[in-house]
């Protein structure tokens, strides 16, 4: 995938990429203290979006992707740790957490349900994908990140609840590989779809360019900002792999997890 026009990573860029991952667990703690289901996605979004936007405006696409992926992993770890310690208290601050946990636990126990049926999970995946893409493109990534925080939050709450019931094996297997591929695909798409509006807002904030400035900027954009084509292709491949692996392996994965829930 094409990266930023700037060569290499400075220590400042590396620090910026790591910062959201350090802040994300704090969002979980503050949401627990507030006791509101809407606080967690709001604070989680605030933890990463300023960094994401700044890196994209600097042309540092890969750094933006790394920052967002590290943030998602850290947010997930924070929710999982909280759910392991206190499933009930964490449930109170995770949107859709209890419903998704119950759905997944029922699937693990019975081997049947939406998770193992492509005719049921594909429409849900498509709905999430369309909503995420529309929100990302229409808000410069802000609302896409918020939706991503909700999705990561309730999936992680399920994993934490599973680990609380089944210990280390459940923790190791809670996030199936196809779901991880989906998260990566969403990050790639969200970043690609965020940049155009962010650049447009930045240009307007700096003042409306004249005809010659606009022409020069167009040339600069073409040469200094590579196409997003490879990012879209990579995301599409990951999403296809996600659906295929889930259709093939989800029932077997449920069988692996079944002992974690006991008799």
N, C-alpha and C positions, 0 to 999 in steps of 0.2 A: 504494500500500500504506500502511496505517496505520502511523504511527511511534510514537515514545515520547510519553508525556504531557508531558515537559519540553520547553519551547520552545527551539529552537536548539541549537547545539553550543558548549560551552565549550572553551577551549584544553585543559583537562584531558581532556575526552572525545576530542578530536581526537588528542591524544598517545596516549591509551590505544588508539585504533583503529589507530594506526600501529605501535605497539610490537611486536606479534607478527610483522609483516612484517620488522622489523629483526632479530628473533631467529631466524627460520626458517632463514636460511642458516647460522647458527652450528650449528644442529642437524645439518645436512648434514656440516659439517666434523668435529663431534664423533663422528658415526656413522662417518665414514671412519677416524678415529683409533682407534675401538673395534673396527672390523672386524666388526660384527654386524648382521645383517639386521633384528633386532628393535629395535635402538637407535634407528634413524631415525624410525619412526612414534611411538615412545614420546616421544622428545625433541621431535618436531614437535608432538605433542599438547600437551605441557607448555608449548610456546611460545605457544599461543593460548588454551587452555581457561580458565585463570584470568581472562583479560580478557573472554572471551565470557560466562562465568558472571556476572561482576561487572556487565557492561553490561546483561545481561538482568534481573538483580535490580533494577537502577536504572530499568528500564523503557525503556532506550535500545536499542530493537530495530534501528533502522537503523544505529546505530553498531556494534552487534554484527555485523550483516551486512557492513558495510564492513570491519571488522577481519578477519573470516574470509575474505572475498574477497581482501584484500590479502595475508593470510598464505598462502593457497593459491597466489597468483601468485608470491610471493617464494620459497616452498618449491619450486615448479616451476622457477623461474629458477636456484635453487641447485643442484638436481639436474641440470638441463640443463648448466650451466657445468661441474660436476664430471664429467659424462659426456663432454663435449667434450674436456676435458683428459686424462681417464684413464677410458675406457670400461670396461676390465677391473676397475680398482680400485673404481669406482662400482657395477658389477654385483654385487660382493661384499656390498654393504650395502643393496641395494634388493630387497625382497620381490617375487617374480614378474617382476623386471626383464628377465632374460635370456629367459624364456619369451615374454613379451609382445613384446619386440623381435623375436625370431625369427618370431613369428606375423605381425607387421606387415610385416616385411621380405619375407616370403614373399608376402603379399598384394600388396605394391607391385610385386614382380617379376612376378607371374602375373596379377594382377587378380581372383583368385578366393580365397575363404576366408570365414571368419566375418564379417569386417568388412563385406563387401558383400552378405551374405545375411540379410535380415530374419528368416527362419525360424530362423537360428542366433544372431544377435546380440540379438534381442528377448528370448529367455529369459534370456540373460546379464544384460542390462540390468535385467530384472524381478527377478532374484535379487539383484543389487546393491542395487536400490531397496528391496526388502522388508527385506533385512538391515540396510541403513543406517537405515531408519525405525524398525525394532524396536530397534536398538542405541541410537539417539538418544533415543527415548521412554523406554526402560528404564533409561538411565544419566544422564539430564539432559544429554545431548549428549556426554559424555566418550568413550564407545566409538564413537559416530558419527564424531566427529572423528578418532579413531584409524583407523577404516576409511577415511575420506576421505584421510588421510595416506598410507595404503598405495596407494590408487587413484591419487592425484596423483603419488606417487613412481614407480610403474612406468610410467605414461603419460609422465612427464617423462623418465625414463631412455631410453625409446624415442626421444623427440624429440632428446635429446642425442646418442644413438648415430647417429641419422639425420644430424644436423648434423655430427658428426665425419666421416661418410662423404661428405656432399654439400655442406658449407659453408653459406653464408648463405641460398640458396634453400630448402634443407631446413629450416633453422632457422625461416624465415618461415612455411613451410607445414606444419610438423610437427604443431602443434596445430590440427586442423580446427575450423571454426566450430561444428559440432554438438556436439563434445566440450566446448567452452567453455560452451555453453548448458546442458549437463548438469551441469557443475560449479556454475554459478549456481543451477540448480534444487535441487541437493542442499544447497547452503548455505541457501537459503530454507526448505526442509523441515526441515533439521537444527535451525535456530534456532527455528522454530515448535514443533517437537516437544520441544525441550529445556526450554522455559520452565515447563510445568506441574510437573514434578518438582522443578526448582530452587526454585520458589516454595513447594512443599510442604515441602521440606527446610528452607528458610529460616524458614518459619512454625514448624516444630517446634523448630528451634534457638533461636528467640526465646521459646519457651514456648507450651504449648497454650492457645489463646484460649478465653475463656468464651463462652456463647451470644450475648451482646450484641456482644462483640468480633468473633465470627465473622460475625454479620449485618452489622456495619459494614464488615468486611473484604470481604465478598461484594459489597456495594454499591460499595466503593472499587475492587474489581477490575473490575466491570462498566463503571464510568465512567472509570477511570484507565488501564485496559489494553484497547485496542481489540481487536476480533476478529482472529483470524489468517486469516479467510476469504480476503481478497485475496492473502495470501502463498501459500496453497494453490492458488488459481486461477492465479497467476503461475507457480508451479512446474509445475503440470500443463501449461500452455501451452508452457513451455520444453521439457518432456520430450517432448511430442508433436512439437514442431518439431525436436528432436534426432533422433528416430527417423525422421521424414519426410525431413529433409535427408540423413541418413546413407544411407537406402535409395536416394535419388535420386542423390546426388553421390559416394558413396565410391569407386565404380569409376573415375570421371573424376579424382578426387583422387589415386588411386593412379597413374594415367597421368602426372599432373603431377610426381609425386615419383620416378617410375621413373628418369629420367636421373641423379638424385642418387646412386643406388646403382651407377652405372657399368654396363658391359656384363655 
